[in-house]
Amino acid sequence: MASISTPSKMRLAQLAQLSAKIFNNIYNPTGERTGNKILRKRLIGSTVTEWYPKRIITLRKITDTFPDMKLINQEEKLRLEEIAKRKKRGKGAPKKGQGKRASLGTKKKK
Amino acid sequence: MHFRILSQARVRRDIKTRETVSATELIRQAYRYITRNEQVHPRIRQQAQLMLNAFPSHARPTTIRNRCTETGRARGIFRDSRLCRYQFRLKALNGEIPGVKKAVW
């Protein structure tokens, strides 16, 4: 009977190579970094962009596409009314060049 | 859902970041693969690293910040409901979050 001896290193390497070939694995004895773990990662773009709610339809779009319906944007209407009221009392926004900062500039120039 | 948070500068910045990440993700991963691959010639790896550095800073996924979809708060966010802890509490008590119940014992 032949005595059982451990196979040489070269033979073991050959075995590993062959096994990798059979089982469709990558033969990488030195443990070289191949960057495969980056390719293995899932792409996150599509999930990441849908975190915040998206405004798909706005009232402006509806009023623009259906002008016959005569829809009123209540918020906008209230805002405009408020501005008109303030203007009446003389508390409206100043005209361009009449504001605080603009008048400061002219004073400095003088 | 409140769309008022969409007018917040930090939320808009985050939205922009997310869009940039999504748009540049594929090409960035390709460059990353080249830089991390030791079987590629060092010079090519270095060039890929330079290309990576040339991307804007908000192309990196780590710059994404999960913010509350109600208030825009950046801390104490539950990922499942996308809400900060206080908004989560309010909504849960109001019965607006399915499957959440206040514990009583």
Backbone of each chain as ProteinMPNN parsed JSONL, in Angstrom:
{"seq_chain_A": "MASISTPSKMRLAQLAQLSAKIFNNIYNPTGERTGNKILRKRLIGSTVTEWYPKRIITLRKITDTFPDMKLINQEEKLRLEEIAKRKKRGKGAPKKGQGKRASLGTKKKK", "coords_chain_A": {"N_chain_A": [[0.826, -1.222, 0.0], [0.444, 2.204, -0.778], [1.809, 4.944, 0.97], [-0.037, 7.558, 2.634], [0.446, 10.781, 1.675], [0.824, 14.335, 2.204], [-0.278, 16.523, -0.37], [1.733, 18.455, -2.635], [2.377, 22.072, -2.499], [2.011, 23.283, -4.932], [0.359, 21.538, -6.262], [-1.89, 21.742, -4.701], [-2.609, 24.364, -5.231], [-3.23, 24.151, -7.883], [-5.441, 22.549, -7.664], [-7.209, 24.255, -6.349], [-7.516, 26.171, -8.302], [-8.738, 24.729, -10.33], [-11.093, 23.98, -9.08], [-12.251, 26.452, -8.708], [-12.73, 27.089, -11.32], [-14.583, 25.174, -12.046], [-16.752, 25.664, -10.295], [-17.402, 28.188, -10.986], [-16.167, 30.302, -9.66], [-13.984, 33.025, -8.635], [-10.553, 32.839, -9.07], [-8.294, 33.833, -6.854], [-5.554, 33.918, -5.416], [-3.735, 35.591, -4.056], [-5.275, 37.424, -2.802], [-5.92, 39.862, -3.949], [-7.237, 43.167, -4.308], [-10.179, 43.711, -6.017], [-12.237, 45.398, -6.389], [-14.776, 44.515, -6.692], [-16.802, 44.611, -4.861], [-17.948, 47.045, -5.074], [-19.291, 46.965, -7.483], [-21.145, 45.102, -6.804], [-22.962, 46.367, -5.246], [-26.235, 47.789, -4.794], [-27.934, 50.15, -6.906], [-28.857, 53.356, -5.743], [-30.215, 55.524, -6.587], [-32.96, 55.792, -7.568], [-34.556, 55.24, -5.335], [-33.712, 57.132, -3.566], [-34.435, 59.603, -4.582], [-37.148, 59.798, -4.204], [-37.911, 60.651, -1.673], [-39.044, 63.074, -0.642], [-42.345, 64.592, -0.799], [-43.866, 65.009, -3.991], [-44.896, 67.686, -5.955], [-47.132, 67.223, -8.219], [-49.358, 68.089, -9.646], [-50.399, 71.401, -9.904], [-52.487, 74.121, -8.785], [-52.369, 76.2, -10.508], [-51.714, 75.019, -12.937], [-54.082, 73.661, -13.496], [-55.943, 75.753, -13.69], [-54.878, 77.042, -15.834], [-55.131, 75.189, -17.9], [-57.865, 74.71, -17.975], [-59.548, 77.245, -18.513], [-62.213, 77.931, -18.655], [-63.549, 77.02, -16.453], [-63.272, 78.784, -14.398], [-61.897, 78.815, -11.855], [-60.921, 79.738, -8.546], [-58.01, 80.715, -6.873], [-57.837, 80.544, -3.62], [-55.998, 81.223, -1.595], [-54.186, 82.894, -2.923], [-55.867, 84.936, -3.652], [-56.61, 86.017, -1.183], [-54.15, 86.961, -0.369], [-53.595, 88.981, -2.232], [-55.681, 90.717, -1.654], [-54.986, 91.489, 0.92], [-52.635, 92.895, 0.423], [-53.637, 95.009, -1.097], [-55.196, 96.242, 0.834], [-53.268, 97.111, 2.674], [-51.896, 98.903, 1.115], [-53.743, 100.887, 0.78], [-53.814, 102.01, 3.274], [-51.452, 103.215, 3.222], [-49.285, 101.638, 3.828], [-47.926, 100.025, 2.157], [-45.49, 98.171, 0.132], [-42.391, 99.839, -0.552], [-41.51, 101.72, -3.523], [-39.205, 100.772, -6.163], [-35.923, 101.631, -5.329], [-36.718, 103.372, -3.415], [-36.604, 102.287, -0.983], [-35.35, 101.243, 2.315], [-32.629, 100.47, 2.3], [-31.765, 101.353, -0.204], [-32.106, 104.128, -0.023], [-30.278, 104.683, 1.943], [-27.875, 104.306, 0.608], [-27.887, 106.445, -1.214], [-27.693, 108.576, 0.518], [-25.147, 108.269, 1.54], [-23.655, 108.787, -0.7], [-24.022, 111.491, -1.048]], "CA_chain_A": [[0.0, 0.0, 0.0], [1.192, 3.463, -0.819], [1.546, 5.774, 2.151], [-0.764, 8.797, 2.327], [1.274, 11.968, 1.938], [0.139, 15.589, 1.859], [0.134, 16.975, -1.697], [2.588, 19.645, -2.642], [1.689, 23.367, -2.569], [1.661, 23.549, -6.332], [-0.786, 20.685, -6.582], [-3.045, 22.33, -4.008], [-2.98, 25.56, -5.985], [-3.887, 23.674, -9.111], [-6.764, 22.063, -7.249], [-8.046, 25.432, -6.074], [-7.764, 26.793, -9.601], [-9.699, 23.887, -11.041], [-12.375, 24.058, -8.37], [-12.806, 27.773, -9.022], [-13.2, 27.033, -12.707], [-15.785, 24.331, -12.09], [-17.871, 26.286, -9.568], [-17.592, 29.549, -11.484], [-15.65, 31.29, -8.715], [-12.785, 33.725, -9.105], [-9.331, 32.349, -8.445], [-7.513, 35.002, -6.448], [-4.802, 33.395, -4.262], [-3.02, 36.632, -3.296], [-6.245, 38.306, -2.149], [-5.839, 41.188, -4.559], [-8.522, 43.882, -4.293], [-10.669, 43.848, -7.395], [-13.296, 46.411, -6.437], [-16.054, 43.895, -7.043], [-17.844, 44.928, -3.878], [-18.636, 48.253, -5.555], [-20.234, 46.536, -8.528], [-22.182, 44.279, -6.191], [-23.918, 47.235, -4.537], [-27.415, 48.196, -5.546], [-27.984, 51.587, -7.168], [-29.825, 53.923, -4.804], [-30.775, 56.754, -7.153], [-34.416, 55.86, -7.702], [-35.189, 55.286, -4.014], [-33.277, 58.333, -2.855], [-35.105, 60.808, -5.094], [-38.574, 59.873, -3.881], [-38.108, 60.874, -0.243], [-39.97, 64.185, -0.386], [-43.543, 64.582, -1.647], [-43.69, 65.772, -5.216], [-46.076, 68.401, -6.397], [-47.282, 66.851, -9.631], [-50.344, 69.001, -10.222], [-50.637, 72.619, -9.147], [-53.747, 74.775, -9.155], [-52.05, 77.038, -11.658], [-51.795, 74.174, -14.135], [-55.505, 73.368, -13.759], [-56.605, 76.976, -14.15], [-54.361, 77.375, -17.17], [-55.643, 74.245, -18.906], [-59.324, 74.851, -18.035], [-59.914, 78.62, -18.15], [-63.678, 78.09, -18.635], [-64.107, 76.634, -15.152], [-63.18, 79.969, -13.525], [-61.512, 78.438, -10.486], [-60.225, 80.812, -7.824], [-57.02, 80.318, -5.879], [-58.266, 81.294, -2.43], [-54.822, 81.751, -0.899], [-53.652, 84.008, -3.707], [-56.862, 86.014, -3.587], [-56.47, 86.626, 0.148], [-52.864, 87.673, -0.338], [-53.735, 90.215, -3.017], [-56.568, 91.59, -0.889], [-54.211, 92.015, 2.042], [-51.707, 93.885, -0.133], [-54.444, 96.184, -1.473], [-55.612, 96.892, 2.086], [-52.096, 97.783, 3.236], [-51.572, 100.028, 0.242], [-54.753, 101.912, 1.049], [-53.441, 102.7, 4.512], [-50.117, 103.791, 3.041], [-48.288, 100.752, 4.427], [-47.487, 99.085, 1.122], [-44.056, 98.078, -0.116], [-41.892, 101.012, -1.255], [-41.121, 101.535, -4.927], [-37.792, 100.453, -6.343], [-35.076, 102.789, -5.115], [-37.246, 104.186, -2.314], [-36.526, 101.476, 0.232], [-34.438, 101.642, 3.376], [-31.247, 100.258, 1.899], [-31.473, 102.185, -1.371], [-31.975, 105.526, 0.41], [-29.008, 104.74, 2.685], [-26.825, 104.436, -0.399], [-27.886, 107.796, -1.778], [-27.223, 109.485, 1.558], [-23.701, 108.132, 1.609], [-23.079, 109.434, -1.874], [-24.047, 112.939, -0.827]], "C_chain_A": [[0.844, 1.247, 0.0], [0.816, 4.315, 0.387], [0.863, 7.083, 1.724], [0.116, 9.991, 2.68], [0.495, 13.218, 1.53], [0.641, 16.057, 0.499], [0.932, 18.275, -1.631], [1.768, 20.921, -2.815], [1.19, 23.652, -3.976], [0.419, 22.775, -6.728], [-2.057, 21.252, -5.943], [-3.557, 23.565, -4.748], [-3.719, 25.191, -7.261], [-5.305, 23.209, -8.815], [-7.722, 23.243, -7.05], [-8.456, 26.11, -7.381], [-8.863, 26.046, -10.352], [-11.083, 23.979, -10.402], [-13.063, 25.384, -8.647], [-13.411, 27.775, -10.414], [-14.521, 26.262, -12.801], [-16.978, 25.057, -11.467], [-18.074, 27.758, -9.919], [-17.204, 30.602, -10.44], [-14.408, 31.958, -9.29], [-11.578, 33.205, -8.338], [-8.425, 33.537, -8.135], [-6.696, 34.632, -5.209], [-4.134, 34.484, -3.425], [-3.971, 37.592, -2.604], [-6.172, 39.724, -2.675], [-7.207, 41.863, -4.543], [-8.982, 44.146, -5.722], [-11.771, 44.891, -7.509], [-14.658, 45.849, -6.766], [-17.175, 44.271, -6.082], [-18.594, 46.216, -4.263], [-19.669, 47.891, -6.611], [-21.397, 45.749, -7.942], [-23.284, 45.123, -5.567], [-25.081, 47.645, -5.431], [-27.38, 49.704, -5.784], [-29.115, 52.2, -6.351], [-30.59, 55.103, -5.384], [-32.286, 56.848, -7.124], [-35.101, 55.945, -6.343], [-34.888, 56.592, -3.296], [-34.057, 59.572, -3.306], [-36.572, 60.89, -4.686], [-38.852, 60.056, -2.39], [-39.166, 61.953, 0.015], [-41.209, 64.068, -1.272], [-43.328, 65.459, -2.863], [-44.989, 66.441, -5.592], [-46.23, 68.134, -7.887], [-48.23, 67.832, -10.322], [-50.48, 70.228, -9.325], [-51.94, 73.251, -9.635], [-53.563, 75.634, -10.401], [-52.19, 76.249, -12.961], [-53.249, 73.925, -14.516], [-56.195, 74.603, -14.322], [-56.137, 77.37, -15.547], [-54.95, 76.466, -18.246], [-57.17, 74.334, -19.053], [-59.749, 76.264, -17.639], [-61.425, 78.826, -18.044], [-64.262, 77.806, -17.253], [-64.103, 77.778, -14.147], [-62.931, 79.605, -12.059], [-60.738, 79.582, -9.839], [-59.245, 80.211, -6.832], [-57.242, 81.169, -4.632], [-57.088, 81.957, -1.729], [-54.281, 82.991, -1.607], [-54.578, 85.213, -3.632], [-56.744, 86.769, -2.267], [-55.205, 87.464, 0.234], [-52.984, 89.012, -1.05], [-54.618, 91.224, -2.297], [-55.826, 92.274, 0.245], [-53.26, 93.121, 1.564], [-52.454, 95.172, -0.472], [-54.842, 96.982, -0.229], [-54.467, 97.711, 2.671], [-51.747, 99.032, 2.42], [-52.491, 101.204, 0.523], [-54.384, 102.724, 2.286], [-52.059, 103.341, 4.398], [-49.013, 102.946, 3.642], [-47.753, 99.734, 3.421], [-45.976, 99.068, 0.973], [-43.589, 99.308, -0.878], [-41.516, 100.705, -2.693], [-39.623, 101.259, -5.011], [-36.948, 101.72, -6.204], [-35.551, 103.694, -3.983], [-37.141, 103.467, -0.97], [-35.453, 101.97, 1.196], [-32.981, 101.611, 2.899], [-30.844, 101.205, 0.758], [-31.263, 103.639, -0.946], [-30.693, 105.716, 1.212], [-27.849, 105.002, 1.721], [-26.735, 105.849, -0.937], [-27.366, 108.805, -0.755], [-25.698, 109.483, 1.635], [-23.027, 108.888, 0.464], [-23.011, 110.952, -1.688], [-22.97, 113.335, 0.185]], "O_chain_A": [[1.849, 1.329, 0.706], [-0.352, 4.393, 0.769], [1.122, 7.634, 0.654], [0.484, 10.184, 3.838], [-0.363, 13.179, 0.648], [1.841, 16.001, 0.229], [0.809, 19.066, -0.696], [0.609, 20.869, -3.226], [0.1, 24.188, -4.177], [-0.454, 23.282, -7.433], [-3.134, 21.249, -6.539], [-4.762, 23.783, -4.874], [-4.693, 25.833, -7.654], [-6.235, 23.435, -9.59], [-8.865, 23.233, -7.508], [-9.591, 26.559, -7.538], [-9.778, 26.641, -10.921], [-12.101, 24.046, -11.09], [-14.283, 25.45, -8.801], [-14.457, 28.377, -10.657], [-15.438, 26.643, -13.528], [-18.073, 25.068, -12.029], [-18.814, 28.477, -9.248], [-17.831, 31.657, -10.347], [-13.855, 31.515, -10.296], [-11.587, 33.141, -7.109], [-7.864, 34.162, -9.035], [-7.073, 34.975, -4.089], [-3.981, 34.323, -2.215], [-3.524, 38.488, -1.888], [-6.346, 40.681, -1.921], [-8.226, 41.201, -4.743], [-8.256, 44.731, -6.526], [-12.192, 45.23, -8.615], [-15.589, 46.591, -7.08], [-18.351, 44.252, -6.446], [-19.725, 46.44, -3.832], [-20.773, 48.434, -6.634], [-22.492, 45.726, -8.504], [-24.405, 44.652, -5.379], [-24.937, 47.822, -6.64], [-26.856, 50.451, -4.957], [-30.206, 51.635, -6.274], [-31.508, 55.624, -4.75], [-32.839, 57.865, -6.706], [-36.108, 56.638, -6.199], [-35.701, 57.092, -2.52], [-34.307, 60.478, -2.511], [-37.183, 61.952, -4.811], [-39.91, 59.659, -1.901], [-40.082, 61.746, 0.811], [-41.139, 63.512, -2.368], [-42.694, 66.511, -2.785], [-46.054, 65.827, -5.549], [-45.547, 68.739, -8.712], [-47.956, 68.332, -11.412], [-50.657, 70.095, -8.114], [-52.426, 72.963, -10.729], [-54.466, 75.775, -11.227], [-52.717, 76.751, -13.954], [-53.613, 73.968, -15.691], [-56.935, 74.521, -15.301], [-56.887, 77.948, -16.334], [-55.233, 76.909, -19.359], [-57.706, 74.066, -20.128], [-60.26, 76.462, -16.537], [-61.875, 79.785, -17.417], [-65.342, 78.294, -16.92], [-64.841, 77.75, -13.162], [-63.656, 80.03, -11.159], [-59.994, 80.3, -10.507], [-59.59, 79.321, -6.054], [-56.887, 82.348, -4.591], [-57.171, 83.115, -1.319], [-53.962, 83.998, -0.975], [-54.13, 86.357, -3.558], [-56.775, 87.999, -2.236], [-55.194, 88.539, 0.834], [-52.536, 90.042, -0.545], [-54.352, 92.426, -2.318], [-56.003, 93.464, 0.503], [-53.107, 94.149, 2.223], [-51.986, 96.273, -0.184], [-54.831, 98.213, -0.229], [-54.657, 98.846, 3.106], [-51.358, 100.065, 2.965], [-52.072, 102.362, 0.507], [-54.601, 103.934, 2.352], [-51.559, 103.935, 5.353], [-47.931, 103.452, 3.939], [-47.194, 98.705, 3.803], [-45.27, 99.852, 1.608], [-44.3, 99.787, -1.762], [-41.237, 99.557, -3.037], [-38.878, 101.482, -4.057], [-37.204, 102.735, -6.853], [-34.879, 104.662, -3.63], [-37.555, 104.001, 0.059], [-34.756, 102.954, 0.945], [-32.222, 102.566, 3.066], [-29.752, 101.774, 0.751], [-30.357, 104.308, -1.441], [-30.087, 106.787, 1.17], [-26.965, 105.814, 1.994], [-25.642, 106.392, -1.099], [-26.685, 109.767, -1.11], [-25.053, 110.523, 1.774], [-21.989, 109.53, 0.633], [-22.059, 111.602, -2.12], [-22.83, 114.515, 0.507]]}, "seq_chain_B": "MHFRILSQARVRRDIKTRETVSATELIRQAYRYITRNEQVHPRIRQQAQLMLNAFPSHARPTTIRNRCTETGRARGIFRDSRLCRYQFRLKALNGEIPGVKKAVW", "coords_chain_B": {"N_chain_B": [[-50.201, 65.479, 3.037], [-47.842, 68.084, 3.327], [-46.9, 70.666, 1.231], [-45.494, 72.789, 1.841], [-42.964, 72.642, 2.91], [-41.327, 72.433, 0.757], [-40.531, 74.904, 0.048], [-38.503, 75.544, 1.683], [-35.095, 76.409, 2.087], [-33.088, 74.602, 2.825], [-34.257, 72.141, 2.499], [-34.727, 72.187, -0.213], [-32.136, 72.246, -1.096], [-31.355, 69.728, -0.321], [-32.991, 68.187, -1.932], [-31.941, 68.804, -4.4], [-29.399, 67.733, -4.065], [-30.06, 65.02, -3.899], [-31.041, 64.583, -6.447], [-28.749, 65.082, -7.973], [-27.057, 63.077, -7.046], [-28.449, 60.854, -7.921], [-28.296, 61.233, -10.671], [-25.55, 61.101, -11.255], [-24.703, 58.746, -10.258], [-24.206, 56.208, -11.531], [-21.949, 56.55, -13.245], [-20.122, 57.441, -11.408], [-19.84, 55.204, -9.757], [-18.621, 53.509, -11.552], [-16.125, 54.749, -11.926], [-15.243, 54.562, -9.3], [-14.988, 51.817, -9.068], [-12.842, 51.351, -10.776], [-10.787, 52.73, -9.469], [-10.527, 51.26, -7.135], [-9.682, 48.829, -7.988], [-7.091, 46.67, -8.011], [-5.949, 45.375, -10.075], [-5.839, 46.919, -12.24], [-3.927, 49.231, -14.175], [-1.788, 51.398, -12.351], [-1.654, 54.103, -13.147], [-3.955, 54.567, -14.612], [-5.787, 54.112, -12.615], [-5.239, 56.243, -10.963], [-5.99, 58.353, -12.586], [-8.733, 57.876, -12.729], [-9.371, 58.373, -10.091], [-8.893, 61.106, -9.993], [-10.893, 61.977, -11.706], [-13.083, 61.336, -10.164], [-12.737, 63.122, -8.076], [-13.338, 65.43, -9.369], [-16.054, 65.684, -9.49], [-19.021, 67.469, -8.372], [-19.472, 68.359, -4.888], [-21.935, 67.625, -3.902], [-22.55, 65.348, -5.28], [-21.964, 63.158, -3.931], [-23.206, 60.4, -2.158], [-23.228, 60.509, 0.616], [-23.775, 63.058, 1.37], [-26.439, 63.365, 1.408], [-29.279, 64.122, 3.327], [-31.645, 62.91, 5.472], [-34.718, 64.362, 5.81], [-37.493, 65.694, 7.703], [-40.675, 65.21, 6.296], [-42.739, 66.841, 6.831], [-41.99, 69.073, 8.396], [-39.36, 69.636, 7.774], [-37.314, 69.235, 9.5], [-34.056, 68.118, 10.543], [-33.168, 66.268, 12.312], [-33.737, 63.398, 14.428], [-35.434, 61.641, 12.93], [-37.847, 59.326, 11.847], [-37.352, 56.678, 9.765], [-39.199, 55.085, 8.434], [-41.677, 56.428, 8.432], [-40.886, 58.845, 7.55], [-40.856, 61.108, 9.103], [-40.257, 63.625, 11.643], [-39.661, 63.117, 15.156], [-41.607, 64.421, 16.73], [-43.664, 65.163, 14.953], [-44.311, 62.648, 14.162], [-45.398, 61.639, 16.51], [-47.621, 63.308, 16.836], [-49.123, 62.665, 14.553], [-49.465, 59.937, 14.899], [-50.982, 59.815, 17.243], [-53.196, 60.953, 16.258], [-54.12, 59.022, 14.687], [-53.265, 58.765, 12.081], [-51.183, 57.324, 11.126], [-50.934, 54.163, 9.988], [-51.165, 51.152, 11.89], [-49.872, 51.962, 14.168], [-49.912, 52.393, 17.612], [-50.649, 53.841, 20.735], [-48.795, 52.875, 23.53], [-50.162, 51.213, 26.303], [-50.162, 50.138, 29.591]], "CA_chain_B": [[-48.827, 65.938, 2.827], [-47.685, 69.526, 3.181], [-45.877, 71.019, 0.243], [-44.872, 74.033, 2.296], [-41.536, 72.429, 3.175], [-40.572, 72.54, -0.494], [-40.02, 76.265, -0.081], [-37.363, 75.723, 2.591], [-33.842, 76.364, 1.324], [-32.298, 73.394, 3.133], [-34.959, 71.011, 1.873], [-34.476, 72.275, -1.659], [-30.744, 71.846, -1.304], [-31.309, 68.279, -0.199], [-33.623, 67.644, -3.143], [-30.951, 68.966, -5.465], [-28.371, 66.741, -3.795], [-30.585, 63.706, -4.255], [-31.108, 64.5, -7.914], [-27.381, 64.979, -8.492], [-26.566, 61.731, -6.715], [-29.126, 59.914, -8.814], [-27.844, 61.423, -12.052], [-24.129, 60.789, -11.423], [-24.386, 57.531, -9.512], [-23.682, 55.109, -12.353], [-20.6, 56.862, -13.725], [-19.268, 57.509, -10.218], [-19.545, 53.838, -9.329], [-17.658, 52.958, -12.512], [-14.81, 55.306, -11.568], [-14.874, 53.989, -8.011], [-14.564, 50.439, -9.323], [-11.501, 51.397, -11.367], [-9.789, 53.153, -8.471], [-10.345, 50.232, -6.105], [-9.25, 47.586, -8.605], [-5.626, 46.626, -8.03], [-5.481, 44.713, -11.295], [-5.75, 47.952, -13.279], [-2.665, 49.967, -14.132], [-1.859, 52.49, -11.366], [-1.867, 55.41, -13.752], [-5.383, 54.656, -14.937], [-6.497, 54.231, -11.332], [-5.063, 57.617, -10.487], [-6.833, 59.215, -13.428], [-10.116, 57.676, -12.298], [-9.521, 59.077, -8.811], [-8.981, 62.535, -10.313], [-12.222, 62.193, -12.26], [-13.996, 61.293, -9.02], [-12.575, 64.36, -7.317], [-13.861, 66.55, -10.149], [-17.515, 65.791, -9.319], [-19.415, 68.402, -7.313], [-19.512, 67.677, -3.588], [-23.25, 67.028, -3.628], [-22.752, 64.109, -6.032], [-21.665, 62.056, -3.018], [-24.432, 60.008, -1.448], [-23.179, 60.802, 2.051], [-24.262, 64.421, 1.634], [-27.901, 63.319, 1.521], [-29.756, 64.179, 4.715], [-33.071, 62.614, 5.556], [-35.404, 65.422, 6.539], [-38.915, 65.477, 7.957], [-41.465, 65.649, 5.144], [-43.743, 67.817, 7.28], [-41.401, 70.289, 8.943], [-38.012, 69.865, 7.266], [-36.335, 69.035, 10.558], [-33.03, 67.186, 10.06], [-32.776, 65.307, 13.345], [-34.814, 62.639, 15.044], [-36.359, 61.244, 11.862], [-38.174, 57.911, 11.672], [-37.192, 56.447, 8.339], [-40.397, 54.464, 7.855], [-42.741, 57.414, 8.214], [-40.23, 60.056, 7.03], [-41.291, 62.233, 9.937], [-39.48, 63.819, 12.854], [-40.318, 62.395, 16.251], [-42.796, 65.113, 17.22], [-44.715, 65.009, 13.942], [-44.713, 61.24, 14.234], [-46.27, 61.515, 17.687], [-48.886, 63.984, 16.539], [-49.884, 61.902, 13.555], [-49.813, 58.636, 15.466], [-52.09, 60.033, 18.182], [-54.351, 61.317, 15.434], [-54.52, 57.834, 13.94], [-52.965, 58.915, 10.655], [-50.145, 56.366, 10.738], [-51.515, 52.851, 10.209], [-50.4, 50.156, 12.634], [-49.187, 52.545, 15.326], [-50.849, 52.567, 18.711], [-49.96, 54.266, 21.956], [-48.695, 51.755, 24.467], [-50.776, 51.399, 27.621], [-50.14, 48.903, 30.399]], "C_chain_B": [[-48.803, 67.455, 2.653], [-46.59, 69.804, 2.17], [-45.123, 72.263, 0.664], [-43.372, 73.847, 2.519], [-40.7, 72.583, 1.913], [-40.034, 73.95, -0.715], [-38.836, 76.522, 0.848], [-36.054, 75.502, 1.842], [-33.097, 75.054, 1.564], [-32.928, 72.147, 2.527], [-34.684, 71.003, 0.373], [-33.052, 71.868, -1.989], [-30.629, 70.324, -1.264], [-31.929, 67.6, -1.426], [-32.633, 67.684, -4.301], [-29.829, 67.93, -5.313], [-28.818, 65.362, -4.253], [-30.632, 63.538, -5.773], [-29.721, 64.344, -8.526], [-26.807, 63.591, -8.246], [-27.148, 60.718, -7.683], [-28.58, 60.006, -10.243], [-26.41, 60.935, -12.261], [-23.734, 59.439, -10.846], [-23.659, 56.481, -10.359], [-22.227, 55.362, -12.746], [-19.627, 56.949, -12.55], [-18.872, 56.111, -9.755], [-18.526, 53.189, -10.262], [-16.25, 53.454, -12.181], [-14.309, 54.715, -10.258], [-14.34, 52.564, -8.178], [-13.139, 50.43, -9.862], [-10.459, 51.762, -10.312], [-9.521, 52.058, -7.452], [-9.798, 48.923, -6.669], [-7.731, 47.58, -8.749], [-5.07, 45.976, -9.287], [-5.336, 45.709, -12.45], [-4.441, 48.71, -13.101], [-2.785, 51.191, -13.185], [-2.159, 53.857, -11.962], [-3.342, 55.624, -14.097], [-6.207, 54.829, -13.668], [-6.405, 55.662, -10.809], [-5.929, 58.586, -11.282], [-8.304, 59.102, -13.024], [-10.382, 58.4, -10.986], [-9.667, 60.577, -9.049], [-10.357, 62.877, -10.877], [-13.27, 62.218, -11.143], [-13.954, 62.605, -8.238], [-13.193, 65.55, -8.039], [-15.377, 66.699, -10.024], [-17.848, 66.837, -8.263], [-19.619, 67.647, -6.002], [-20.864, 67.038, -3.321], [-23.569, 65.856, -4.549], [-22.497, 62.9, -5.135], [-22.911, 61.681, -2.223], [-24.411, 60.317, 0.04], [-23.664, 62.208, 2.371], [-25.786, 64.476, 1.717], [-28.287, 63.304, 2.994], [-31.248, 63.885, 4.701], [-33.756, 63.667, 6.415], [-36.878, 65.084, 6.69], [-39.725, 66.017, 6.781], [-42.568, 66.627, 5.537], [-43.095, 69.147, 7.639], [-40.009, 70.594, 8.395], [-36.932, 69.689, 8.308], [-35.362, 67.929, 10.167], [-32.685, 66.108, 11.078], [-33.996, 64.58, 13.9], [-35.869, 62.21, 14.048], [-36.597, 59.736, 11.926], [-38.165, 57.64, 10.179], [-38.478, 55.922, 7.692], [-41.455, 55.498, 7.503], [-42.204, 58.709, 7.632], [-40.632, 61.298, 7.811], [-40.337, 62.397, 11.108], [-40.308, 63.297, 14.029], [-41.59, 63.085, 16.729], [-43.958, 64.992, 16.233], [-45.235, 63.574, 13.931], [-45.706, 61.044, 15.374], [-47.64, 62.108, 17.405], [-49.748, 63.14, 15.611], [-50.338, 60.557, 14.114], [-51.004, 58.776, 16.416], [-53.368, 60.346, 17.427], [-54.86, 60.131, 14.615], [-54.224, 57.903, 12.46], [-51.877, 57.956, 10.184], [-50.668, 54.965, 11.032], [-50.584, 51.928, 10.984], [-49.662, 50.704, 13.834], [-50.221, 52.862, 16.398], [-50.076, 52.981, 19.943], [-49.97, 53.129, 22.969], [-49.322, 52.112, 25.804], [-50.669, 50.086, 28.375], [-50.215, 49.219, 31.859]], "O_chain_B": [[-49.622, 68.03, 1.937], [-45.494, 69.248, 2.247], [-44.235, 72.74, -0.043], [-42.595, 74.785, 2.34], [-39.498, 72.835, 1.99], [-39.175, 74.162, -1.571], [-38.234, 77.595, 0.806], [-35.911, 74.552, 1.073], [-32.544, 74.465, 0.635], [-32.235, 71.224, 2.099], [-34.44, 69.956, -0.227], [-32.787, 71.235, -3.011], [-29.911, 69.715, -2.057], [-31.444, 66.569, -1.89], [-32.506, 66.732, -5.071], [-29.374, 67.335, -6.289], [-28.07, 64.631, -4.902], [-30.302, 62.478, -6.304], [-29.53, 63.578, -9.471], [-26.159, 63.006, -9.114], [-26.448, 59.846, -8.198], [-28.422, 58.996, -10.929], [-26.086, 60.411, -13.327], [-22.575, 59.032, -10.931], [-22.632, 55.939, -9.95], [-21.377, 54.484, -12.596], [-18.458, 56.581, -12.672], [-17.718, 55.864, -9.406], [-17.674, 52.416, -9.823], [-15.299, 52.673, -12.158], [-13.127, 54.406, -10.109], [-13.377, 52.162, -7.525], [-12.322, 49.603, -9.457], [-9.379, 51.173, -10.268], [-8.402, 51.939, -6.955], [-9.483, 48.007, -5.91], [-7.159, 48.37, -9.501], [-3.865, 46.02, -9.537], [-4.783, 45.382, -13.5], [-3.919, 48.81, -11.991], [-3.776, 51.92, -13.231], [-2.843, 54.673, -11.344], [-3.895, 56.707, -13.903], [-7.183, 55.578, -13.636], [-7.373, 56.212, -10.282], [-6.521, 59.513, -10.73], [-9.026, 60.098, -12.981], [-11.456, 58.965, -10.777], [-10.466, 61.242, -8.389], [-10.921, 63.927, -10.569], [-14.212, 63.009, -11.172], [-14.981, 63.125, -7.801], [-13.532, 66.556, -7.415], [-15.928, 67.729, -10.412], [-17.052, 67.073, -7.355], [-19.903, 66.449, -6.003], [-20.954, 66.038, -2.609], [-24.714, 65.408, -4.608], [-22.774, 61.763, -5.518], [-23.59, 62.552, -1.679], [-25.467, 60.381, 0.669], [-23.938, 62.515, 3.531], [-26.356, 65.513, 2.058], [-27.706, 62.577, 3.799], [-32.014, 64.541, 3.997], [-33.425, 63.846, 7.587], [-37.439, 64.302, 5.922], [-39.498, 67.137, 6.322], [-43.251, 67.178, 4.674], [-43.574, 70.21, 7.246], [-39.529, 71.718, 8.544], [-35.761, 69.96, 8.043], [-35.748, 66.935, 9.552], [-31.992, 65.144, 10.754], [-35.121, 65.076, 13.849], [-37.063, 62.389, 14.286], [-35.648, 58.961, 12.045], [-38.88, 58.29, 9.416], [-38.802, 56.269, 6.556], [-42.052, 55.458, 6.427], [-42.982, 59.586, 7.257], [-40.735, 62.393, 7.258], [-39.685, 61.44, 11.526], [-41.51, 63.066, 13.9], [-42.555, 62.413, 17.095], [-45.097, 64.749, 16.632], [-46.422, 63.321, 13.723], [-46.724, 60.369, 15.219], [-48.673, 61.504, 17.692], [-50.937, 62.931, 15.852], [-51.447, 60.098, 13.841], [-51.922, 57.956, 16.397], [-54.472, 60.049, 17.884], [-55.887, 60.217, 13.941], [-54.842, 57.197, 11.664], [-51.67, 57.793, 8.981], [-50.834, 54.603, 12.197], [-49.373, 51.92, 10.764], [-48.893, 49.977, 14.463], [-51.245, 53.497, 16.145], [-48.959, 52.513, 20.164], [-51.001, 52.509, 23.229], [-49.053, 53.173, 26.367], [-51.045, 49.036, 27.855], [-50.209, 48.309, 32.688]]}, "name": "protein", "num_of_chains": 2, "seq": "MASISTPSKMRLAQLAQLSAKIFNNIYNPTGERTGNKILRKRLIGSTVTEWYPKRIITLRKITDTFPDMKLINQEEKLRLEEIAKRKKRGKGAPKKGQGKRASLGTKKKKMHFRILSQARVRRDIKTRETVSATELIRQAYRYITRNEQVHPRIRQQAQLMLNAFPSHARPTTIRNRCTETGRARGIFRDSRLCRYQFRLKALNGEIPGVKKAVW"}
